[in-house]
Amino acid sequence: MRAWILALCCFAFPALAAPPAAPTLAQFEQRFVEQLKKTQPNWKVVQKSPGELEVAPPGQSPQLVYLDNAHRQALQNPADTEAVIARHIAALQGTRATDTAQPIDLARVVPIVKDRAWAEGVARTVTQRGGKAPKPLFQEPLNDALTVHYAEDAPERLRYLTEADLAAWTTRPEALRVLALANLRRVLSDVEVRRGNGLAMVTAGGNFEASLLLLDTLWTEAQIGLPEPWVVAVPARDLLLVTSLSTPAMVERLRGIAQKAHRESAYALTPELFVRREGKWVALGR
């Protein structure tokens, strides 16, 4: 999806293209499901949305499986795709019954930006399919459209923290934000601002672009290269676009890009635009 946006913004960065042999998310998911059904033919597997499966071993409640991390590893080394799938299936088999009992690795907890309806939708889907209602996920409001969740970003899974997970660790929710942001800064080694024609695209490897909204150290005129106040679009988890409020024509152009990207993304967040005011991202009125 980022390819057409780069072209629309008149950027020319061929290095962003994935290696030709790398599987798309749909291809990776299909191969993952085929292999899982071969190794566990009695498991019920439902493909819910791109990169999201609902898996239920016999006699057990269904659980959601996200293929984001696995697919990212396959993109980094396409020749290793089958081995990546095998490792993740083995991890799924080994943790399905005890996952919630395993302690959280706090060194891997990072903030994940989601739309407001995401957590409720996950819980509703599980119960509609006959599963036990999941424990409430811990979340913080970012603004009227977006929330901040926290997840343990392990190689074989992405485990979202529940309110119970937080209570078992600390009575101060703000401590989780500090910890997670420090972890995010540590794992992000490839943040780059790409500019062209009054727009900027901030890239971070494809998984944490929306989370960059939380990094105050990024948001300076020296780094963004556009005058304040900034208007941003996060139509998808892997897409962060910026322009300046001082250029109304570019703001409207950004709005159109955001709406199109939101419709077409496998990881859609919101088509809304936000402006940074006193360190916070607030909705931009039309």
FENDAFEN-V631590 format. One record per helix or strand. SS is the DSSP state (H for helix, E for strand). FROM is the first residue (numbers start at 1). TO is the last residue. Records with the same first field share a line. If there is no record, write none. Layout:
SS: FROM-TO + FROM-TO
This chain:
H: 2-8 + 14-16 + 25-39 + 68-76 + 78-95 + 99-101 + 106-108 + 118-128 + 163-169 + 173-187 + 210-214 + 216-218 + 221-224 + 248-264
E: 44-49 + 52-56 + 63-66 + 109-115 + 137-137 + 139-141 + 146-154 + 157-160 + 162-162 + 192-196 + 199-203 + 230-236 + 239-244 + 268-268 + 273-277 + 280-283
